[in-house]
Amino acid sequence: MKYGIKSILTKNSTEIEQFRDIIKKLNLKIIEINGDRARCPNCNSKTQSIDKKNILQKIPTKVLEYNDRFWECKSCNQIFWEGTHIKNLQKFVGELNER
């Protein structure tokens, strides 16, 4: 702490255990990935759930075939869905929360 920068030393070797150490030491609450409370990564506005039938012309057919839940940014109208990235994050967060 030569410059007064606080840090956390974790001695665990796995990424999950390292994150658990940080969560515990900072007294953070259990986290979750939830599209219903997400914000747009483009403009930071809130997103809202949107019915699949209302966006048929706005996204690729394959995306429609493989996904059921969609959200739209209230400001920039960008559309989001639970693709593999979100599913992987949900799995990771699920492992984090298994204590």
N, C-alpha and C positions, 0 to 999 in steps of 0.2 A: 504494500500500500504506500509506495513511495510518493505517489501524487494524490493520495486520498481517494483513489478509485476503489470502491467496494467490489469484492469478487467472492465467488463461492468455489471452493475446492471440492471436487467430487472424485472419489477414488474408484468408483465403479467402472467396469469396462464396457458394459452395454449401454446403448443409447437410452433405452427405456429406464434403466436404473439411474442414469445420470439425470434425466428429466425428473424422475421421482425425487431424487435428492434436492434438486432446485425447488420443486413444488413444496416439499416439506420444509425446507429451510426458510423459504419466503412466506410460508403459511398461506399458500394459494388454495383456492377452492377447486373442487373437481371441475374439470373442463369438459366441454362437449362441442361437437361440430353440428350446427343446426341451421339449415338453410332458411328457416322461418325467422331467424334473428340476425341474418347476415347483412352485411353492408356491401355495396358495390365496390369492387376493387378499382374501378375507373374514376368514380366521382364521390365515393363515400356516402352516397345516399342510401336510404333503407330500400331493401328489396321486398317484394310481396309475391306470394304464391299466385301462380297463374294457371288456368286450366289448359291442358294440352291442346284441346280443340281450338283455342283462341290464337295459337301460334303456329299452326300447320304450315303456313307460307313463310315463316320467318327463320326456320332452322332446317338443317339437312334431314332427309328422310331417315337415314341410319340412326341419327340421334333420337328421333321420335320412336323408332323401333325398339331401342335398347333402354330408354329412360321413361319414367312415368311422372316424376316430380320436376316442376319447373318454377323458376322465379324470374321476375322482371324488375329492373331498377325503376323506381318511380320518377327519376330525373332524366337519365340518359336512354332509357328503354332497352338497355342491354339485357339479353336473356341468359339465364344460367340454369344448369341442371347438375344432378349428382352423377358426375362421370367417375371414371376410375380414380382420379386424383382425390376426390372427396371420399370415396369409399376406402381408399388406402389411409387417408387421414383419420377417418372414423375408426378403423381397425387399430391404428397406432394409439389414438386417444383412449380407446377401450382397454388396451393393454396398460396404458398409464394409470387408469383408474382402478385396475385390479390390484388392490393393496393387500 
